[in-house]
């Protein structure tokens, strides 16, 4: 259907949102990068095309589009369907812990349940009565966890590590955008390699953890995300093993490790049956995030080292 035919039948922002949602459903798209249904995805993209905040949808949904805006909507909806490109990569925008972030295809779209822990200032995870003074965000990607932690603890110093220079460039953009250049420091590092002597009160990490079976079964939308940020070996635990083996030496005495492994929780439990992982629960949904104290990491150090060596 041509733009002229569409514009003769659809007029308002709400009209085009309904049409886009129907087109998404007909195309059997996958939603999981900021929205979970066709209607919300359509709202995001239509409001992006008319250059208005999503929060204004109800106020402006009855307004008509210009011909130029209609063309923009048509092109954008076509891009979402034809390339199965997540909306966040079209708009270069995502939210995490109530904050706005720039994203592109060099980083995963933020969606970790760790946001809930940050919103609660890790109240049930930190073992010290004092606020953390130093936090490490390992595998930082867009920098969303590091930046959200800096907002939660205004006095904290946060190191944001990633092996990818492209990802760190995105993180740097977000750090600058949030005015946190003095508080959040991006560092290129293969796990802990660039910070051999550094210690932290809290290590938070959302590393690559998707096992090969799940990687092979991912919807097309995930193929646009950096493969280095998703899969990590046949069981998804290649980097997680290193994190478990090395974290204790980078934590202060009352320090805590919080690590997300998603569906690979089953592999963690099978790999380390001797370890009493504290699997965290979330009111807003999410799973596969464990917590270990420095003492627990030291208690099982020989196991973690052995499994890393023999993998």
C-alpha positions as CSV (number, residue, x, y, z in Angstrom):
1,X,0.0,0.0,0.0
2,X,1.4,3.4,-1.0
3,X,1.9,6.4,1.3
4,X,-1.0,8.1,-0.4
5,X,-3.4,5.2,0.2
6,X,-2.3,4.9,3.8
7,X,-2.7,8.7,4.4
8,X,-6.2,8.6,3.0
9,X,-7.3,6.1,5.6
10,X,-5.1,6.9,8.7
11,X,-4.8,10.4,10.2
12,X,-3.8,10.6,13.8
13,X,-0.9,9.4,15.9
14,X,-3.2,6.8,17.4
15,X,-4.3,5.6,14.0
16,X,-0.7,5.0,12.9
17,X,0.2,3.4,16.2
18,X,-2.7,0.9,15.8
19,X,-1.8,0.2,12.2
20,X,1.9,-0.4,13.1
21,X,0.9,-2.7,16.0
22,X,-1.2,-4.7,13.6
23,X,1.6,-4.9,11.0
24,X,4.0,-6.1,13.8
25,X,1.6,-8.8,14.8
26,X,1.2,-10.0,11.2
27,X,4.9,-10.1,10.8
28,X,5.2,-12.2,14.0
29,X,8.0,-10.1,15.4
30,X,9.7,-10.7,18.8
31,X,9.5,-8.2,21.6
32,X,12.0,-8.2,24.4
33,X,14.3,-5.2,24.1
34,X,12.4,-2.6,26.1
35,X,8.8,-3.6,25.3
36,X,7.0,-6.9,25.4
37,X,4.1,-6.4,23.0
38,X,3.3,-4.9,19.6
39,X,1.3,-2.0,20.9
40,X,4.0,-0.6,23.1
41,X,6.6,-1.1,20.5
42,X,4.5,0.8,18.0
43,X,4.0,3.7,20.4
44,X,7.7,4.0,20.9
45,X,8.4,4.1,17.2
46,X,5.6,6.4,16.2
47,X,6.4,8.9,18.9
48,X,10.1,8.7,17.9
49,X,9.1,9.6,14.3
50,X,7.2,12.7,15.4
51,X,10.0,13.7,17.7
52,X,7.9,13.7,20.9
53,X,8.5,12.1,24.3
54,X,6.7,8.8,24.8
55,X,5.1,10.1,28.0
56,X,3.1,12.6,25.9
57,X,1.2,9.9,23.9
58,X,-2.1,10.2,25.6
59,X,-2.1,14.0,25.2
60,X,-1.2,14.0,21.5
61,X,-2.7,10.7,20.3
62,X,-5.5,12.5,18.5
63,X,-3.3,14.9,16.5
64,X,-2.8,14.4,12.8
65,X,0.5,13.7,11.1
66,X,2.1,15.7,8.4
67,X,3.0,14.0,5.1
68,X,6.7,14.1,6.1
69,X,5.9,12.4,9.4
70,X,3.8,9.8,7.7
71,X,6.7,9.0,5.4
72,X,9.0,8.7,8.4
73,X,6.6,6.4,10.2
74,X,6.2,4.2,7.1
75,X,10.0,3.9,6.7
76,X,10.6,3.2,10.3
77,X,7.9,0.5,10.6
78,X,9.2,-1.1,7.5
79,X,12.7,-1.2,8.9
80,X,11.5,-2.8,12.1
81,X,9.6,-5.5,10.1
82,X,12.0,-6.1,7.2
83,X,15.2,-6.2,9.2
84,X,13.7,-7.4,12.5
85,X,15.7,-4.6,14.1
86,X,14.9,-4.0,17.8
87,X,13.3,-0.6,18.4
88,X,16.1,0.5,20.7
89,X,18.6,0.3,17.8
90,X,16.3,2.4,15.6
91,X,15.8,5.1,18.2
92,X,19.3,4.7,19.7
93,X,17.5,5.0,23.1
94,X,16.8,2.7,26.0
95,X,15.9,3.1,29.7
96,X,17.3,1.3,32.7
97,X,16.6,2.0,36.4
98,X,14.5,4.9,35.3
99,X,17.4,6.5,33.4
100,X,17.9,7.3,29.7
101,X,20.8,5.7,27.7
102,X,22.2,6.0,24.2
103,X,22.6,2.5,22.6
104,X,23.7,1.1,19.3
105,X,24.5,-2.3,17.9
106,X,27.9,-2.4,19.7
107,X,26.1,-3.0,23.1
108,X,23.2,-5.1,24.4
109,X,19.9,-3.3,24.9
110,X,19.7,-2.8,28.7
111,X,17.1,-5.1,30.3
112,X,18.8,-6.7,33.4
113,X,16.8,-7.3,36.5
114,X,19.8,-5.9,38.4
115,X,18.0,-2.6,37.9
116,X,15.7,-3.5,40.7
117,X,18.6,-4.2,43.1
118,X,20.1,-0.8,42.2
119,X,16.8,1.0,42.8
120,X,16.8,-0.6,46.3
121,X,20.4,0.4,46.8
122,X,21.3,-3.3,47.3
123,X,19.7,-3.1,50.7
124,X,19.3,-6.8,51.1
125,X,22.7,-7.7,49.6
126,X,25.3,-5.5,51.1
127,X,26.9,-6.9,54.3
128,X,28.3,-3.6,55.5
129,X,26.2,-1.0,57.3
130,X,28.2,1.7,55.3
131,X,27.5,2.7,51.7
132,X,30.0,1.2,49.2
133,X,32.9,3.5,48.4
134,X,34.1,1.6,45.3
135,X,31.9,-0.4,42.9
136,X,33.1,-2.4,39.9
137,X,30.7,-2.9,36.9
138,X,32.3,-5.8,35.0
139,X,31.3,-6.3,31.4
140,X,29.7,-2.8,31.4
141,X,28.4,-2.6,27.8
142,X,26.5,0.7,27.6
143,X,27.5,1.6,31.1
144,X,24.0,1.5,32.4
145,X,24.7,-0.5,35.6
146,X,27.7,1.6,36.4
147,X,25.8,4.9,35.9
148,X,22.7,3.7,37.8
149,X,25.0,2.7,40.7
150,X,26.6,6.2,40.6
151,X,23.1,7.7,40.9
152,X,22.2,5.4,43.8
153,X,25.4,6.2,45.7
154,X,26.5,9.7,44.9
155,X,29.7,9.4,46.8
156,X,30.8,6.1,45.2
157,X,33.6,5.6,42.7
158,X,32.7,3.2,39.9
159,X,35.0,1.4,37.5
160,X,33.2,0.3,34.3
161,X,35.1,-2.5,32.6
162,X,34.6,-4.1,29.1
163,X,36.8,-5.9,26.6
164,X,35.1,-4.1,23.7
165,X,36.4,-0.7,22.7
166,X,33.3,-0.1,20.7
167,X,31.2,-0.8,23.8
168,X,33.3,1.5,25.9
169,X,32.8,4.3,23.4
170,X,29.1,3.9,24.0
171,X,29.6,3.8,27.8
172,X,31.7,7.0,27.5
173,X,28.9,8.7,25.6
174,X,26.5,7.8,28.4
175,X,28.9,8.8,31.2
176,X,29.3,12.2,29.6
177,X,25.6,12.6,29.0
178,X,24.9,12.0,32.7
179,X,27.6,14.3,33.8
180,X,29.5,11.6,35.7
181,X,33.0,11.9,34.2
182,X,34.6,12.3,37.7
183,X,32.7,9.4,39.2
184,X,32.5,6.6,36.5
185,X,35.7,5.5,34.8
186,X,35.5,3.3,31.7
187,X,38.4,0.8,31.4
188,X,39.2,-1.7,28.7
189,X,39.9,-5.0,30.3
190,X,39.6,-8.8,29.7
191,X,37.7,-9.6,32.9
192,X,40.1,-8.3,35.6
193,X,43.3,-8.2,33.6
194,X,43.6,-4.4,33.6
195,X,43.0,-3.9,37.4
196,X,45.3,-6.5,39.1
197,X,45.6,-4.6,42.4
198,X,42.2,-3.0,42.6
199,X,39.6,-3.9,45.3
200,X,36.0,-3.0,45.6
201,X,33.1,-3.2,48.1
202,X,30.8,-4.5,45.4
203,X,31.3,-6.2,42.1
204,X,28.2,-6.2,39.9
205,X,28.4,-8.1,36.6
206,X,26.1,-9.0,33.7
207,X,28.6,-11.0,31.6
208,X,27.9,-13.0,28.4
209,X,26.2,-16.1,29.6
210,X,23.9,-17.6,26.9
211,X,24.7,-21.2,26.2
212,X,25.2,-22.4,22.6
213,X,21.8,-24.1,22.4
214,X,20.0,-20.9,23.4
215,X,22.2,-18.8,21.1
216,X,21.2,-21.1,18.2
217,X,17.5,-20.7,19.1
218,X,17.4,-16.9,19.7
219,X,14.8,-14.9,17.7
220,X,16.2,-12.8,14.8
221,X,16.1,-9.6,16.8
222,X,18.9,-10.9,19.0
223,X,21.2,-11.4,15.9
224,X,21.6,-7.6,15.8
225,X,23.1,-7.5,19.3
226,X,26.9,-8.1,19.6
227,X,27.5,-11.8,19.7
228,X,30.4,-11.2,22.1
229,X,27.9,-9.9,24.6
230,X,25.6,-12.9,24.5
231,X,27.1,-16.3,24.0
232,X,30.0,-17.6,26.0
233,X,30.9,-21.3,25.3
234,X,28.8,-24.4,25.1
235,X,27.3,-23.9,28.6
236,X,27.6,-20.1,28.7
237,X,29.9,-20.1,31.6
238,X,33.4,-19.4,30.1
239,X,33.6,-15.9,31.6
240,X,31.6,-16.7,34.7
241,X,34.2,-19.3,35.7
242,X,36.9,-16.6,35.5
243,X,34.8,-14.2,37.5
244,X,34.2,-16.8,40.3
245,X,37.9,-17.7,40.4
246,X,39.2,-14.2,40.6
247,X,36.5,-12.0,42.3
248,X,37.7,-12.7,45.9
249,X,41.0,-11.1,45.3
250,X,39.2,-7.9,44.1
251,X,36.8,-7.6,47.0
252,X,37.3,-5.8,50.3
253,X,36.7,-7.9,53.5
254,X,32.9,-7.3,53.5
255,X,32.7,-7.2,49.8
256,X,30.0,-8.9,47.7
257,X,29.8,-10.3,44.1
258,X,26.4,-10.1,42.3
259,X,26.4,-11.9,38.9
260,X,23.6,-12.4,36.4
261,X,23.6,-15.7,34.5
262,X,20.0,-15.9,33.3
263,X,18.9,-19.3,32.0
264,X,22.4,-20.6,32.6
265,X,21.5,-20.8,36.2
266,X,21.0,-24.5,35.6
267,X,24.5,-24.9,34.3
268,X,26.0,-23.0,37.3
269,X,24.1,-25.2,39.7
270,X,25.3,-28.3,37.9
271,X,28.9,-27.1,37.6
272,X,29.2,-26.1,41.3
273,X,26.9,-28.4,43.3
274,X,29.1,-27.8,46.4
275,X,28.5,-24.1,46.5
276,X,25.5,-22.5,48.3
277,X,24.7,-19.8,45.8
278,X,22.2,-17.1,47.0
279,X,19.8,-16.9,44.1
280,X,18.0,-13.5,44.3
281,X,14.3,-12.9,43.7
282,X,12.7,-10.0,42.0
283,X,9.4,-8.3,42.4
284,X,9.4,-6.9,38.9
285,X,10.4,-10.2,37.2
286,X,13.8,-11.7,36.4
287,X,15.8,-14.7,37.5
288,X,19.3,-16.2,37.3
289,X,21.2,-13.6,39.5
290,X,23.3,-14.9,42.3
291,X,25.2,-13.3,45.2
292,X,28.3,-14.5,46.9
293,X,30.3,-12.8,49.7
294,X,34.1,-12.6,49.7
295,X,34.1,-15.1,52.5
296,X,32.1,-17.6,50.4
297,X,34.3,-17.0,47.4
298,X,37.4,-17.7,49.5
299,X,35.7,-20.8,51.0
300,X,35.2,-22.3,47.6
301,X,38.4,-20.9,46.0
302,X,39.9,-24.3,45.2
303,X,36.7,-25.4,43.5
304,X,36.5,-22.2,41.4
305,X,40.2,-22.4,40.4
306,X,39.9,-26.1,39.5
307,X,36.9,-25.7,37.3
308,X,38.6,-22.8,35.5
309,X,41.7,-24.8,34.8
310,X,39.9,-27.9,33.7
311,X,37.2,-26.4,31.5
